Amino acid sequence: MSSGLDADERVELTAGFSQALAREGRAPDWLLSARQDAFDAVLEKGWPTTKQEDWRFTDVSLLTRLELLPASAPTAVSEDAFDENLLHLGRGVGHRMVFVDGRHQAGGEARLPPPRGLVMAPLSTAIRDEATQIGRVLGRQLQGFHAFAALNTAFMTDGACIDIPAGLVVEAPIFLVFLAAAEGSTSFPRTVVTAGAHSQATVVEVHLGAGGKATLSDAVTEILLEPGAHLAYHSVEKPSAAGFHIGHLAVTQKAGSVFFAHSLALDGRLVRNDAHVVLAEEGCTGQLDGIYLAAGGSHIDNQTSIDHRAPRCTSRESYRGVVSDHGQAVWSGRAVVRPGAQGTDARQSNRNLILADGAVIHAKPHLEIFANDVKCSHGATTGRLDPEALFYLRSRGIGEKDARQILVAAFLRDGLGAVADPALRGELEAILVSRTRALTQEGAIP
């Protein structure tokens, strides 16, 4: 079931869609068709409600009261409004693109020169360049998903097109920084990544909201891995305590490809991440890892799906979270083994810490198996801090609050163990320590 749009919502969205098409100007027919189909899907589906299983614990009524239309003009932005550590993540050591309220900002990126053949282009430019062949990827993996994913296709103004040619090894990470700056703004960043056969690269998306601003980022990332490609993908989200982030990751893997994804959700009134990975051909390896920290009034929801459609594929999923104060978190992991996908090896794990009586976690690992030669396992645990470990630190002269902060940070940092890039892993560890220390000082971690 879905929440049907009322007459006023339909009129407002339709008028906004017409304006968006007018601002689009001349665009390829395939893009106009994709936008129209997506908008029609929004009108048909309406907003998801808690009557739907995948949204049972996440009420989106607060964010649907925002103006769900792209900003008509770019916003002046001050770096002081954003988390400094996250804003500068990877600065000077990677390739970099910056976007403000959904639009590319050409100045001040100071990125490394890209290696020969690597395409890093604003989506607004790439969709008009037939050489990028972006039309064979954009929107092709999103059929049947929720209205917010369709809304992104209908209203996307800009984003990143990353095309990694066959055989290219991109040594330095590619950083895509998306800033939500204006009060009440809605942005629709879109990322499209094509990893050519036997290529290797790391892509890092950073989504930040300006402090104290009620913003919405409705982001979609589509990734296609050709045979033998290796891609590591990281997503870091930190809207303000009043901000919203809706993310959708759709990945298709071809024969022998290796994909690793890691998400890090640190704040936000409501953060929702959907990750869907399709192991489409034989011998693929796919891994989804994540860390979430829900404190204060934060609500963080992770919904994942790994779809084994071919024989002898391997998948791993490992999420861990900390929920404190009146925070709420949801993790639902789904692994599907299709008929004929013999030799599948699929494992899921979810670990959580509850730090306060008012905190809530909903964990749901589940497997759907339609083949008989498989190795599959899943599990979820939720508990409190280890009193013996806490006593040990206290006995060494460490105060109770500092001891709790140390244990929480250590628990979360263990979730970064599969991050291959040592410099990036070090920066993310420092960010986790800084965040847990700040929450401890604020009293959100008791």
N, C-alpha and C positions, 0 to 999 in steps of 0.2 A: 504494500500500500504506500501511497505518497500523499503529501499535503497538496491538494489542488490549489492552483494560484487563483486568488480572487480577481475580480474585474479590474480593480485599481492596479494590482501588480502586473496583470497582463498588459494593460495600457502603458504603464511606465516602462516595462521591459521592451515592449514592441517599439515604442518611440525611441528608446535608447539604442536599440538594435539598428533602427533605420539611420540614426545619426552616426553610429559606428561604421556602417557600410558607406555612408556618404564621405566620411573622413578617410576611408580606405582608398578612395579614388579608383584608379584603374588597377585591377587585381586579376590574377589568373582565374579562369572559369572554375577550375577544380577547387580553388580556395573559397570562392564565393559559394559554391555548392556545399562545401564542407561546413562553412559557417551557418548556412541556412538549415541544413540537416540538424546541426547541433542545437540551434535555437529552437527548432520545432520539437526536439527531444526534451528541452527544458520545459516548454509549455505543456508537453504531454505528461512528463514524469512528475512535475512539481517538486517541491522540496522533500527530502527524506524525513521520516518521522520515527519516533520511538516504537511504532508498531512494526517496523521492519527489523529483522533479526540483527542485521549488521549495524543498525543505529539504535539498538535497544537502550543503550546506556548514554547516548549522546543526543542532546536536544539542541537543534540548530536554530530555534526560533529567535534567539537573541541576535544572531548574525544576519538573519534574513530581514531584520528590521533596518539594516543599513542600506544605503543606496548601492545596489548591486550593479553599478555601471562604471565603466572605466573613466578615470579623470580626463577632462578635456584638454588640460594643459599641464606641462611639467611643473614640478614643485621645487622651490628653492630649498636646499637641504643643508643642515649644519651637522658636521660629523659629531659634534658634542652630544647630539640627541640619541646616539646609538652606543651600544656596548663596545667600548674601545678594543678589547681583546678580540672580539669576534669580527669587528669591522676590519681589523688589520690582519686577520688570519691569512697566513701565507703571503703577505705583502712582501715583494722583493725577491721571492724565491719561486714564484710560479707565474704562469700565464693568467691574465686577469681581465674580466669584463665587469662593469658596474651598471646597475639599472636602478632608477628611482621611480617609484610608483608605476612600475611596469614599462618604463621607457629607458632605452639605452642612453648612457651618458658617455660621450666619446672622450672627454677630457679627464686628465688626472689619474689615469689607470696605471701608468708606469709599469706596464707588463713586459715580460721578457719577449724578445723576438721569437715568434713561433717557428718551429722547425719546418723545413721545406715540405710542402704538401698539406700541412695541417690547416684546416679551415676553421676559423673562429669568427663568426659573422653575426651581427644582429639579425634576429628573425625577420624584422621588417625589410631588410635588404635581401636576405637569402630566399625568401618566398618568391621574389621576382627574378631570381637568377636560375635559369634552367640547368646550369652546370652543377648545382648542388643536389639536384634530384630530391629535394626535400618532400615533394609530394608523395613519394612512395613510402614515407614513414609517418608523416604528420596525420594524426587522427585515425590511422588504420588499426590501432590496438585498443581503441576506447569504446567500441560499440557495446552497448548494454550496461555501461557503468552509470554512476549516479549523476544527478543533475548538475552538480558543481563542476565535474569534469567536462560536461557538455557546455556549461556556461563559459568555461575558459576558452574552448574552441570558438564559440560565438563571438566573444568580446576580446580575445587576446590582441594586445596592441604591439607587443614586442617580446623579446626573449633572446635566447642564444641558439645558434645552429653550430654544432660541433661535428665536423666530418674528418675522421681519422683514416687516411688511406691505407690500403693493404700493406702489411709488413712494417709500418712505421711504429717505432717505439718512442713515445713521448716521455722523456725523463722527468720533467718538472710537472707538478699537478696543474690542472686547469681550474681556476677559481672563478665562479660566477656569483657575484654579490648582488642580492636583490633587497632594496631598502624600501620600506613602506613608511612614508614621511608625513603626509598630510592628514590632519584629523578627519576621520570619517571616510577616508579614501578606500577604494577597492581597486586592487591591481590584479592583472591576469598574466603573470609571467609564464612563458612557455619555453621549454628546453627540448631540443631534438638532437640526439647523439647517434651517429652512425659509426660503428667501429668496424673497419675493414678487416678482411681475413688476416689472421695472425698478427694483428696490431696489438699494441699495449698502451694503456693510458690510465690516468686517474683524474676524475672530475669531482669537484667539490662545490656544492651549492650552499650558499649562506643566505638565509632569509631573516632579516632583522626588522623589528618595528621600532619607531621612535618612542622614546620613553614617555609614558603617560598618554599616548595617543591611541584612540580606538580605531585601528586600521584593520583591513581584511586583505590578506594575500591568498588568492585562489590560484594555486600553481599546479602545472602539469609538466611532467618530464617523460618523454618517450625515448626508448633506447633500443637499437637493433644491433646485435652482435653477429657478424658474419662468421663462417667456420674458423675455429682456432683463435678467435680474438680473446684478449684478456682485458677486462675493464673493471676498475674499482670506482665505485660511486659513493659519495658521502653527501648527506644532507644535514645541515645544522639549522635549527629553527629557534628563534628567540623573539617573538613578538613582545610588546609591552604587556604588563599585567592586565590591561584592558583590551588587548588586541586579539585578533583571530588569524589562524593560518589553516588553510585546507590544502593538503598536498596529495597528488596522485602520481604514482610511479608505475609505468607500464613498460615491461621489458620482454623482448623476444630473443631467444638464443638459438643459434644454429649449431651444427655438428661440432663437438669438441671445444666449444667456447667456454670460458670461465668468467663468471660474474660475481662480484662481491659488493654488497651494499651495506652501508652503516648509516643509521639515522640517530641524531642527537637532538632531543626536544627538551628545552631548558625553562620555558616560561610560557605565558599566554593565558588569556581567559578561556580560550578553546583552541586546541591544536588537534587536528585530525590528519593522520597519514595513512593512505591506502597504498599498498605495494603489491603488484601483480607481476609475477615472473612466469613465463611460459618456456619450458624446456622442450623446444619444438623438434629437435633432431637428436640423433644418437650421441651419447658420450658427453653430454653437457654437465657442467658443475655450476650450481647456483647457490648463493649464500645470502641470507638476510639477517643482519644483526642490528640491534638498536639499544639505546639508552634513553630513559625518560625520567624527568625529575619534576613531579607535580607537588607544589606547595602553595600555601595560601588558598586562593580560590581557583587555581589552575585545574583545567580538565584536559587530559591528554589521551587520545584514542589512537591506537595502532591496529590496523586491520591488514593482514597479510595473506597472500595466496601464492603457492608455488605449484604449478601445473605440470606434472610429468606426462608428456604426450609421446615420448619415444623411449626405446629400451636403453638400459645401462647408463642412466643419468643419476647424479648424486646431488642432493640438496641438504643444506644445513640452515637452521634458524635458531638464533640465540638472542633473546631480548631480556633486559633486566631494568628494573625501575625502583625508584624510591618515591613514596607518597607520604606526605606529612601535612600537619595542620588540617585544613579542610580540603586538601587536594583530592582529586579523583583521577584514576587512570584505568584504561581499558586496553587489553591486549587480546586479540583473537587471531590465531594462526591456523591456516588451512593448507593442508597438503593433499593434492589429488593425484592418484596414480591411475591413469587411463588403461583400458583394456589394451593389451599388447605391449605395455611399458614394462616388460620383464627386466629383471636385474636392477630394479630401482633401489636406491639406498637413500632414505629420507629420515631426517631426525629433527625434532623440535625441542626447544628448551626455553622456559620462561621463569625467571627468579625475581622476587619482589621483597622489598623491605617496607613494612608499615611502621611509622615512627610516632603516630598519634592516634588516639581513639576516634577522632573525627575523620580520619583518612579512609579512602575506599579504593579497592582495586578489584577489577573484574578480569579474570584470566580464563581463556578458553582455547586450549590446543585441540585440534581435531584433524583426523585423517579420514580420507575417503579412498579406499583401495579396491580396484577392479582388476587386479592381476594377482597371480599366485606365487610368483618367484620374486619376492621382495624382502627387503630389510627396512622396517619402519618403526620408529619409536617417538613418543612425545611425553612431555611432563611439564608441570608448573608447580612452583612452591611459593608460599608467602609466609613471612615470619618477621620477628623483631630482631634488633641487634643482639649479638651474642653477649650475654651477661658476663661470661668468663673473660672474653676479650676486653670488654669495657672495664672489668675489675683489674685486669693486668695493666692497662694503661693508667688507670687511676692510682694503682700502687706504685707507679713510677713517677708520681708527682704531677701528672697531667690533669688539669681540671676537667670536670664532667662534660661541659659543653665542648671543649676542645677534643676530648676523647671521642665523643659521639661524632663530631665533624670528621675526625681522622678515619673512623671506621666507615662512615657513609661514603666519603671520597674514595677510600680503598675499594669498597664494594663496586662502585660505579666504574672506577678505572680498570677493574678486571674485565669489563665489557669492551675494552679497546684492544684486547690482546690480539685480535685477528687483523688489526689495521697494519698493513705492510710497510707503509712509508714511515720511517722512524721520526723524521722531523714533524710530519703532520700529527703522528700519534703523541709526540711530546707536547705540541701546542694544545691538542684536545685534552690531554691530561691536566695541563695547567688551567685550562678553562673550567674543567669540572671542579678542581680544587678551589678556584676562585669563587665559583658559583655556590658551592656548599658552604664555604666560609661566610659569604655574604648572607645566605639564608640563616645560618646559625646566629650571626650578629643581629639579624632582624627578628629572631625568635621564631621563624617559620620552621626551623629544625630545632626541636626542644632539647 
